[in-house]
Amino acid sequence: MYIDYKVTVWKRAYLSEDADSKKIIQILEEDGLGDVFDEELGFIEQETLFKTEEDMTPEENGGYATIKVHEDNSPVDDLIWSNVNQYE
C-alpha cells in the first residue's frame, strides 16, 4: 500500500544582477514563467523552498483529490480511497 498526497511549495529562480527586469516582467505577463529560464535573459539557477510546503485541500485543487491511498496489486496499483467522493 502507498499514499500519494499533493502539496504546494514555492520555488525561487535566480537571475543575474544585469538581467533586464522590465523584459523579464514582460515575458512573464505575455508568455508565462517557463520562458524566463533562459541564460540569455540572465537565468542562473532555481531552487525549491522546502520550508514553504503546505498541504492542499481538494477545493484548492479544483475539486480533485489531494490524498489517494493505493493498494499495491502488481502489476496494477488500485486506488482504494481518496479525499473526494469520486475516484479519479
PDB file as gemmi writes it, atoms N, CA and C in Angstrom:
CRYST1    1.000    1.000    1.000  90.00  90.00  90.00 P 1                      
ATOM      1  N   MET A   1       0.844  -1.166   0.000  1.00  0.00           N  
ATOM      2  CA  MET A   1       0.000   0.000   0.000  1.00  0.00           C  
ATOM      3  C   MET A   1       0.894   1.236   0.000  1.00  0.00           C  
ATOM      4  N   TYR A   2       0.390   2.288  -0.648  1.00  0.00           N  
ATOM      5  CA  TYR A   2       1.090   3.566  -0.570  1.00  0.00           C  
ATOM      6  C   TYR A   2       0.086   4.704  -0.638  1.00  0.00           C  
ATOM      7  N   ILE A   3       0.497   5.869  -0.163  1.00  0.00           N  
ATOM      8  CA  ILE A   3      -0.341   7.060  -0.155  1.00  0.00           C  
ATOM      9  C   ILE A   3       0.348   8.137  -0.981  1.00  0.00           C  
ATOM     10  N   ASP A   4      -0.384   8.677  -1.962  1.00  0.00           N  
ATOM     11  CA  ASP A   4       0.067   9.848  -2.701  1.00  0.00           C  
ATOM     12  C   ASP A   4      -0.632  11.055  -2.114  1.00  0.00           C  
ATOM     13  N   TYR A   5       0.088  12.156  -1.965  1.00  0.00           N  
ATOM     14  CA  TYR A   5      -0.542  13.374  -1.483  1.00  0.00           C  
ATOM     15  C   TYR A   5       0.069  14.576  -2.193  1.00  0.00           C  
ATOM     16  N   LYS A   6      -0.751  15.609  -2.359  1.00  0.00           N  
ATOM     17  CA  LYS A   6      -0.355  16.780  -3.127  1.00  0.00           C  
ATOM     18  C   LYS A   6      -0.159  17.966  -2.188  1.00  0.00           C  
ATOM     19  N   VAL A   7       0.923  18.696  -2.399  1.00  0.00           N  
ATOM     20  CA  VAL A   7       1.240  19.861  -1.590  1.00  0.00           C  
ATOM     21  C   VAL A   7       1.585  21.035  -2.502  1.00  0.00           C  
ATOM     22  N   THR A   8       1.597  22.226  -1.925  1.00  0.00           N  
ATOM     23  CA  THR A   8       2.111  23.388  -2.647  1.00  0.00           C  
ATOM     24  C   THR A   8       3.471  23.731  -2.059  1.00  0.00           C  
ATOM     25  N   VAL A   9       4.315  24.302  -2.872  1.00  0.00           N  
ATOM     26  CA  VAL A   9       5.635  24.733  -2.411  1.00  0.00           C  
ATOM     27  C   VAL A   9       6.111  25.851  -3.338  1.00  0.00           C  
ATOM     28  N   TRP A  10       6.765  26.833  -2.768  1.00  0.00           N  
ATOM     29  CA  TRP A  10       7.340  27.910  -3.569  1.00  0.00           C  
ATOM     30  C   TRP A  10       8.687  27.467  -4.125  1.00  0.00           C  
ATOM     31  N   LYS A  11       9.018  27.985  -5.294  1.00  0.00           N  
ATOM     32  CA  LYS A  11      10.337  27.784  -5.885  1.00  0.00           C  
ATOM     33  C   LYS A  11      10.930  29.172  -6.129  1.00  0.00           C  
ATOM     34  N   ARG A  12      12.239  29.250  -6.249  1.00  0.00           N  
ATOM     35  CA  ARG A  12      12.905  30.526  -6.489  1.00  0.00           C  
ATOM     36  C   ARG A  12      13.823  30.388  -7.697  1.00  0.00           C  
ATOM     37  N   ALA A  13      13.714  31.338  -8.615  1.00  0.00           N  
ATOM     38  CA  ALA A  13      14.604  31.403  -9.777  1.00  0.00           C  
ATOM     39  C   ALA A  13      15.564  32.568  -9.575  1.00  0.00           C  
ATOM     40  N   TYR A  14      16.837  32.299  -9.731  1.00  0.00           N  
ATOM     41  CA  TYR A  14      17.858  33.336  -9.599  1.00  0.00           C  
ATOM     42  C   TYR A  14      18.236  33.848 -10.984  1.00  0.00           C  
ATOM     43  N   LEU A  15      18.350  35.169 -11.081  1.00  0.00           N  
ATOM     44  CA  LEU A  15      18.746  35.831 -12.326  1.00  0.00           C  
ATOM     45  C   LEU A  15      19.981  36.682 -12.033  1.00  0.00           C  
ATOM     46  N   SER A  16      20.776  36.918 -13.048  1.00  0.00           N  
ATOM     47  CA  SER A  16      21.983  37.723 -12.875  1.00  0.00           C  
ATOM     48  C   SER A  16      21.617  39.157 -12.511  1.00  0.00           C  
ATOM     49  N   GLU A  17      22.571  39.866 -11.893  1.00  0.00           N  
ATOM     50  CA  GLU A  17      22.335  41.241 -11.485  1.00  0.00           C  
ATOM     51  C   GLU A  17      22.040  42.154 -12.665  1.00  0.00           C  
ATOM     52  N   ASP A  18      22.543  41.801 -13.845  1.00  0.00           N  
ATOM     53  CA  ASP A  18      22.317  42.660 -15.013  1.00  0.00           C  
ATOM     54  C   ASP A  18      21.108  42.216 -15.855  1.00  0.00           C  
ATOM     55  N   ALA A  19      20.296  41.302 -15.323  1.00  0.00           N  
ATOM     56  CA  ALA A  19      19.071  40.894 -16.038  1.00  0.00           C  
ATOM     57  C   ALA A  19      18.148  42.104 -16.156  1.00  0.00           C  
ATOM     58  N   ASP A  20      17.482  42.220 -17.280  1.00  0.00           N  
ATOM     59  CA  ASP A  20      16.578  43.332 -17.562  1.00  0.00           C  
ATOM     60  C   ASP A  20      15.214  43.043 -16.926  1.00  0.00           C  
ATOM     61  N   SER A  21      14.933  43.680 -15.787  1.00  0.00           N  
ATOM     62  CA  SER A  21      13.705  43.387 -15.054  1.00  0.00           C  
ATOM     63  C   SER A  21      12.456  43.714 -15.867  1.00  0.00           C  
ATOM     64  N   LYS A  22      12.487  44.774 -16.647  1.00  0.00           N  
ATOM     65  CA  LYS A  22      11.321  45.122 -17.467  1.00  0.00           C  
ATOM     66  C   LYS A  22      11.052  44.044 -18.511  1.00  0.00           C  
ATOM     67  N   LYS A  23      12.111  43.518 -19.107  1.00  0.00           N  
ATOM     68  CA  LYS A  23      11.951  42.451 -20.106  1.00  0.00           C  
ATOM     69  C   LYS A  23      11.442  41.172 -19.440  1.00  0.00           C  
ATOM     70  N   ILE A  24      11.965  40.862 -18.262  1.00  0.00           N  
ATOM     71  CA  ILE A  24      11.524  39.663 -17.539  1.00  0.00           C  
ATOM     72  C   ILE A  24      10.035  39.761 -17.215  1.00  0.00           C  
ATOM     73  N   ILE A  25       9.598  40.912 -16.702  1.00  0.00           N  
ATOM     74  CA  ILE A  25       8.184  41.106 -16.361  1.00  0.00           C  
ATOM     75  C   ILE A  25       7.314  41.014 -17.610  1.00  0.00           C  
ATOM     76  N   GLN A  26       7.770  41.575 -18.712  1.00  0.00           N  
ATOM     77  CA  GLN A  26       7.011  41.499 -19.971  1.00  0.00           C  
ATOM     78  C   GLN A  26       6.852  40.046 -20.410  1.00  0.00           C  
ATOM     79  N   ILE A  27       7.916  39.278 -20.321  1.00  0.00           N  
ATOM     80  CA  ILE A  27       7.854  37.856 -20.692  1.00  0.00           C  
ATOM     81  C   ILE A  27       6.890  37.114 -19.772  1.00  0.00           C  
ATOM     82  N   LEU A  28       6.946  37.386 -18.466  1.00  0.00           N  
ATOM     83  CA  LEU A  28       6.035  36.733 -17.518  1.00  0.00           C  
ATOM     84  C   LEU A  28       4.581  37.050 -17.854  1.00  0.00           C  
ATOM     85  N   GLU A  29       4.295  38.290 -18.187  1.00  0.00           N  
ATOM     86  CA  GLU A  29       2.926  38.701 -18.492  1.00  0.00           C  
ATOM     87  C   GLU A  29       2.420  38.133 -19.813  1.00  0.00           C  
ATOM     88  N   GLU A  30       3.299  38.039 -20.794  1.00  0.00           N  
ATOM     89  CA  GLU A  30       2.880  37.613 -22.131  1.00  0.00           C  
ATOM     90  C   GLU A  30       3.007  36.112 -22.372  1.00  0.00           C  
ATOM     91  N   ASP A  31       4.059  35.513 -21.841  1.00  0.00           N  
ATOM     92  CA  ASP A  31       4.367  34.126 -22.193  1.00  0.00           C  
ATOM     93  C   ASP A  31       4.361  33.162 -21.015  1.00  0.00           C  
ATOM     94  N   GLY A  32       4.448  33.664 -19.808  1.00  0.00           N  
ATOM     95  CA  GLY A  32       4.461  32.792 -18.642  1.00  0.00           C  
ATOM     96  C   GLY A  32       5.849  32.522 -18.112  1.00  0.00           C  
ATOM     97  N   LEU A  33       5.868  31.805 -17.032  1.00  0.00           N  
ATOM     98  CA  LEU A  33       7.099  31.557 -16.291  1.00  0.00           C  
ATOM     99  C   LEU A  33       8.141  30.758 -17.065  1.00  0.00           C  
ATOM    100  N   GLY A  34       7.718  29.772 -17.818  1.00  0.00           N  
ATOM    101  CA  GLY A  34       8.657  28.862 -18.475  1.00  0.00           C  
ATOM    102  C   GLY A  34       9.668  29.538 -19.380  1.00  0.00           C  
ATOM    103  N   ASP A  35       9.302  30.684 -19.941  1.00  0.00           N  
ATOM    104  CA  ASP A  35      10.200  31.347 -20.887  1.00  0.00           C  
ATOM    105  C   ASP A  35      11.310  32.161 -20.237  1.00  0.00           C  
ATOM    106  N   VAL A  36      11.271  32.367 -18.916  1.00  0.00           N  
ATOM    107  CA  VAL A  36      12.340  33.137 -18.270  1.00  0.00           C  
ATOM    108  C   VAL A  36      13.534  32.280 -17.879  1.00  0.00           C  
ATOM    109  N   PHE A  37      13.407  30.971 -17.994  1.00  0.00           N  
ATOM    110  CA  PHE A  37      14.521  30.085 -17.655  1.00  0.00           C  
ATOM    111  C   PHE A  37      15.484  29.991 -18.839  1.00  0.00           C  
ATOM    112  N   ASP A  38      16.055  31.108 -19.178  1.00  0.00           N  
ATOM    113  CA  ASP A  38      16.913  31.241 -20.351  1.00  0.00           C  
ATOM    114  C   ASP A  38      18.178  31.982 -19.943  1.00  0.00           C  
ATOM    115  N   GLU A  39      19.315  31.379 -20.146  1.00  0.00           N  
ATOM    116  CA  GLU A  39      20.583  32.010 -19.768  1.00  0.00           C  
ATOM    117  C   GLU A  39      20.776  33.348 -20.461  1.00  0.00           C  
ATOM    118  N   GLU A  40      20.267  33.491 -21.675  1.00  0.00           N  
ATOM    119  CA  GLU A  40      20.412  34.760 -22.394  1.00  0.00           C  
ATOM    120  C   GLU A  40      19.643  35.889 -21.715  1.00  0.00           C  
ATOM    121  N   LEU A  41      18.634  35.550 -20.923  1.00  0.00           N  
ATOM    122  CA  LEU A  41      17.880  36.555 -20.172  1.00  0.00           C  
ATOM    123  C   LEU A  41      18.458  36.788 -18.778  1.00  0.00           C  
ATOM    124  N   GLY A  42      19.473  36.000 -18.413  1.00  0.00           N  
ATOM    125  CA  GLY A  42      20.122  36.152 -17.123  1.00  0.00           C  
ATOM    126  C   GLY A  42      19.792  35.068 -16.124  1.00  0.00           C  
ATOM    127  N   PHE A  43      19.023  34.059 -16.544  1.00  0.00           N  
ATOM    128  CA  PHE A  43      18.704  32.969 -15.629  1.00  0.00           C  
ATOM    129  C   PHE A  43      19.975  32.249 -15.211  1.00  0.00           C  
ATOM    130  N   ILE A  44      20.088  31.997 -13.891  1.00  0.00           N  
ATOM    131  CA  ILE A  44      21.267  31.309 -13.356  1.00  0.00           C  
ATOM    132  C   ILE A  44      20.895  29.916 -12.872  1.00  0.00           C  
ATOM    133  N   GLU A  45      19.949  29.838 -11.930  1.00  0.00           N  
ATOM    134  CA  GLU A  45      19.544  28.557 -11.368  1.00  0.00           C  
ATOM    135  C   GLU A  45      18.230  28.736 -10.625  1.00  0.00           C  
ATOM    136  N   GLN A  46      17.655  27.609 -10.189  1.00  0.00           N  
ATOM    137  CA  GLN A  46      16.436  27.654  -9.390  1.00  0.00           C  
ATOM    138  C   GLN A  46      16.569  26.686  -8.227  1.00  0.00           C  
ATOM    139  N   GLU A  47      15.774  26.941  -7.193  1.00  0.00           N  
ATOM    140  CA  GLU A  47      15.765  26.047  -6.041  1.00  0.00           C  
ATOM    141  C   GLU A  47      14.340  25.926  -5.519  1.00  0.00           C  
ATOM    142  N   THR A  48      14.076  24.829  -4.835  1.00  0.00           N  
ATOM    143  CA  THR A  48      12.793  24.607  -4.184  1.00  0.00           C  
ATOM    144  C   THR A  48      12.911  25.073  -2.742  1.00  0.00           C  
ATOM    145  N   LEU A  49      11.946  25.875  -2.298  1.00  0.00           N  
ATOM    146  CA  LEU A  49      11.943  26.403  -0.936  1.00  0.00           C  
ATOM    147  C   LEU A  49      11.102  25.470  -0.066  1.00  0.00           C  
ATOM    148  N   PHE A  50      11.721  24.385   0.372  1.00  0.00           N  
ATOM    149  CA  PHE A  50      11.013  23.311   1.065  1.00  0.00           C  
ATOM    150  C   PHE A  50      10.300  23.769   2.336  1.00  0.00           C  
ATOM    151  N   LYS A  51      10.799  24.795   3.003  1.00  0.00           N  
ATOM    152  CA  LYS A  51      10.160  25.268   4.233  1.00  0.00           C  
ATOM    153  C   LYS A  51       8.806  25.922   3.972  1.00  0.00           C  
ATOM    154  N   THR A  52       8.455  26.140   2.702  1.00  0.00           N  
ATOM    155  CA  THR A  52       7.165  26.760   2.371  1.00  0.00           C  
ATOM    156  C   THR A  52       6.097  25.721   2.042  1.00  0.00           C  
ATOM    157  N   GLU A  53       6.429  24.439   2.143  1.00  0.00           N  
ATOM    158  CA  GLU A  53       5.490  23.372   1.771  1.00  0.00           C  
ATOM    159  C   GLU A  53       4.227  23.404   2.639  1.00  0.00           C  
ATOM    160  N   GLU A  54       3.057  23.325   1.970  1.00  0.00           N  
ATOM    161  CA  GLU A  54       1.771  23.283   2.662  1.00  0.00           C  
ATOM    162  C   GLU A  54       0.892  22.230   2.014  1.00  0.00           C  
ATOM    163  N   ASP A  55       0.098  21.538   2.837  1.00  0.00           N  
ATOM    164  CA  ASP A  55      -0.870  20.586   2.304  1.00  0.00           C  
ATOM    165  C   ASP A  55      -1.933  21.335   1.502  1.00  0.00           C  
ATOM    166  N   MET A  56      -2.535  20.647   0.544  1.00  0.00           N  
ATOM    167  CA  MET A  56      -3.608  21.220  -0.270  1.00  0.00           C  
ATOM    168  C   MET A  56      -4.918  20.522   0.052  1.00  0.00           C  
ATOM    169  N   THR A  57      -6.005  21.268  -0.048  1.00  0.00           N  
ATOM    170  CA  THR A  57      -7.339  20.683   0.074  1.00  0.00           C  
ATOM    171  C   THR A  57      -7.868  20.393  -1.324  1.00  0.00           C  
ATOM    172  N   PRO A  58      -8.859  19.525  -1.448  1.00  0.00           N  
ATOM    173  CA  PRO A  58      -9.464  19.300  -2.763  1.00  0.00           C  
ATOM    174  C   PRO A  58     -10.022  20.592  -3.372  1.00  0.00           C  
ATOM    175  N   GLU A  59     -10.552  21.491  -2.555  1.00  0.00           N  
ATOM    176  CA  GLU A  59     -11.077  22.758  -3.065  1.00  0.00           C  
ATOM    177  C   GLU A  59      -9.969  23.585  -3.714  1.00  0.00           C  
ATOM    178  N   GLU A  60      -8.797  23.579  -3.123  1.00  0.00           N  
ATOM    179  CA  GLU A  60      -7.654  24.308  -3.682  1.00  0.00           C  
ATOM    180  C   GLU A  60      -7.112  23.628  -4.936  1.00  0.00           C  
ATOM    181  N   ASN A  61      -7.490  22.386  -5.149  1.00  0.00           N  
ATOM    182  CA  ASN A  61      -7.013  21.597  -6.288  1.00  0.00           C  
ATOM    183  C   ASN A  61      -8.120  21.411  -7.329  1.00  0.00           C  
ATOM    184  N   GLY A  62      -9.026  22.364  -7.431  1.00  0.00           N  
ATOM    185  CA  GLY A  62     -10.084  22.301  -8.442  1.00  0.00           C  
ATOM    186  C   GLY A  62     -11.089  21.190  -8.210  1.00  0.00           C  
ATOM    187  N   GLY A  63     -11.245  20.733  -6.961  1.00  0.00           N  
ATOM    188  CA  GLY A  63     -12.189  19.670  -6.648  1.00  0.00           C  
ATOM    189  C   GLY A  63     -11.611  18.270  -6.799  1.00  0.00           C  
ATOM    190  N   TYR A  64     -10.361  18.168  -7.193  1.00  0.00           N  
ATOM    191  CA  TYR A  64      -9.716  16.861  -7.352  1.00  0.00           C  
ATOM    192  C   TYR A  64      -9.035  16.439  -6.054  1.00  0.00           C  
ATOM    193  N   ALA A  65      -8.861  15.155  -5.886  1.00  0.00           N  
ATOM    194  CA  ALA A  65      -8.256  14.602  -4.679  1.00  0.00           C  
ATOM    195  C   ALA A  65      -6.849  15.135  -4.454  1.00  0.00           C  
ATOM    196  N   THR A  66      -6.516  15.275  -3.189  1.00  0.00           N  
ATOM    197  CA  THR A  66      -5.150  15.631  -2.809  1.00  0.00           C  
ATOM    198  C   THR A  66      -4.517  14.549  -1.937  1.00  0.00           C  
ATOM    199  N   ILE A  67      -5.299  13.548  -1.567  1.00  0.00           N  
ATOM    200  CA  ILE A  67      -4.778  12.369  -0.859  1.00  0.00           C  
ATOM    201  C   ILE A  67      -5.403  11.137  -1.515  1.00  0.00           C  
ATOM    202  N   LYS A  68      -4.567  10.184  -1.894  1.00  0.00           N  
ATOM    203  CA  LYS A  68      -5.043   8.945  -2.512  1.00  0.00           C  
ATOM    204  C   LYS A  68      -4.316   7.767  -1.878  1.00  0.00           C  
ATOM    205  N   VAL A  69      -5.075   6.749  -1.536  1.00  0.00           N  
ATOM    206  CA  VAL A  69      -4.494   5.528  -0.995  1.00  0.00           C  
ATOM    207  C   VAL A  69      -4.607   4.452  -2.072  1.00  0.00           C  
ATOM    208  N   HIS A  70      -3.485   3.821  -2.378  1.00  0.00           N  
ATOM    209  CA  HIS A  70      -3.427   2.774  -3.404  1.00  0.00           C  
ATOM    210  C   HIS A  70      -3.048   1.453  -2.754  1.00  0.00           C  
ATOM    211  N   GLU A  71      -3.730   0.403  -3.160  1.00  0.00           N  
ATOM    212  CA  GLU A  71      -3.367  -0.942  -2.734  1.00  0.00           C  
ATOM    213  C   GLU A  71      -2.475  -1.511  -3.820  1.00  0.00           C  
ATOM    214  N   ASP A  72      -1.311  -1.922  -3.458  1.00  0.00           N  
ATOM    215  CA  ASP A  72      -0.318  -2.370  -4.429  1.00  0.00           C  
ATOM    216  C   ASP A  72      -0.601  -3.807  -4.846  1.00  0.00           C  
ATOM    217  N   ASN A  73      -1.325  -3.951  -5.948  1.00  0.00           N  
ATOM    218  CA  ASN A  73      -1.623  -5.264  -6.508  1.00  0.00           C  
ATOM    219  C   ASN A  73      -0.931  -5.375  -7.861  1.00  0.00           C  
ATOM    220  N   SER A  74       0.342  -5.631  -7.833  1.00  0.00           N  
ATOM    221  CA  SER A  74       1.120  -5.668  -9.071  1.00  0.00           C  
ATOM    222  C   SER A  74       0.495  -6.610 -10.086  1.00  0.00           C  
ATOM    223  N   PRO A  75       0.500  -6.292 -11.357  1.00  0.00           N  
ATOM    224  CA  PRO A  75       1.143  -5.132 -11.947  1.00  0.00           C  
ATOM    225  C   PRO A  75       0.284  -3.872 -11.964  1.00  0.00           C  
ATOM    226  N   VAL A  76      -0.913  -3.899 -11.359  1.00  0.00           N  
ATOM    227  CA  VAL A  76      -1.791  -2.730 -11.354  1.00  0.00           C  
ATOM    228  C   VAL A  76      -1.915  -2.200  -9.926  1.00  0.00           C  
ATOM    229  N   ASP A  77      -1.750  -0.882  -9.764  1.00  0.00           N  
ATOM    230  CA  ASP A  77      -1.938  -0.254  -8.456  1.00  0.00           C  
ATOM    231  C   ASP A  77      -3.355   0.273  -8.383  1.00  0.00           C  
ATOM    232  N   ASP A  78      -4.163  -0.276  -7.499  1.00  0.00           N  
ATOM    233  CA  ASP A  78      -5.567   0.083  -7.411  1.00  0.00           C  
ATOM    234  C   ASP A  78      -5.795   1.169  -6.368  1.00  0.00           C  
ATOM    235  N   LEU A  79      -6.552   2.196  -6.762  1.00  0.00           N  
ATOM    236  CA  LEU A  79      -6.961   3.246  -5.849  1.00  0.00           C  
ATOM    237  C   LEU A  79      -8.052   2.684  -4.947  1.00  0.00           C  
ATOM    238  N   ILE A  80      -7.834   2.751  -3.624  1.00  0.00           N  
ATOM    239  CA  ILE A  80      -8.837   2.213  -2.707  1.00  0.00           C  
ATOM    240  C   ILE A  80      -9.511   3.312  -1.869  1.00  0.00           C  
ATOM    241  N   TRP A  81      -8.957   4.545  -1.866  1.00  0.00           N  
ATOM    242  CA  TRP A  81      -9.572   5.646  -1.136  1.00  0.00           C  
ATOM    243  C   TRP A  81      -8.980   6.966  -1.613  1.00  0.00           C  
ATOM    244  N   SER A  82      -9.798   8.011  -1.624  1.00  0.00           N  
ATOM    245  CA  SER A  82      -9.298   9.370  -1.841  1.00  0.00           C  
ATOM    246  C   SER A  82     -10.125  10.323  -0.998  1.00  0.00           C  
ATOM    247  N   ASN A  83      -9.638  11.546  -0.840  1.00  0.00           N  
ATOM    248  CA  ASN A  83     -10.359  12.503  -0.018  1.00  0.00           C  
ATOM    249  C   ASN A  83     -11.399  13.314  -0.801  1.00  0.00           C  
ATOM    250  N   VAL A  84     -11.879  12.758  -1.890  1.00  0.00           N  
ATOM    251  CA  VAL A  84     -13.063  13.259  -2.603  1.00  0.00           C  
ATOM    252  C   VAL A  84     -13.987  12.076  -2.855  1.00  0.00           C  
ATOM    253  N   ASN A  85     -15.234  12.366  -3.174  1.00  0.00           N  
ATOM    254  CA  ASN A  85     -16.225  11.300  -3.350  1.00  0.00           C  
ATOM    255  C   ASN A  85     -15.951  10.420  -4.554  1.00  0.00           C  
ATOM    256  N   GLN A  86     -15.522  11.016  -5.655  1.00  0.00           N  
ATOM    257  CA  GLN A  86     -15.289  10.206  -6.854  1.00  0.00           C  
ATOM    258  C   GLN A  86     -13.823   9.799  -6.937  1.00  0.00           C  
ATOM    259  N   TYR A  87     -13.574   8.616  -7.433  1.00  0.00           N  
ATOM    260  CA  TYR A  87     -12.205   8.188  -7.694  1.00  0.00           C  
ATOM    261  C   TYR A  87     -11.807   8.705  -9.053  1.00  0.00           C  
ATOM    262  N   GLU A  88     -10.548   9.124  -9.176  1.00  0.00           N  
ATOM    263  CA  GLU A  88     -10.065   9.682 -10.451  1.00  0.00           C  
ATOM    264  C   GLU A  88      -9.351   8.632 -11.247  1.00  0.00           C  
TER     265      GLU A  88                                                      
END                                                                             
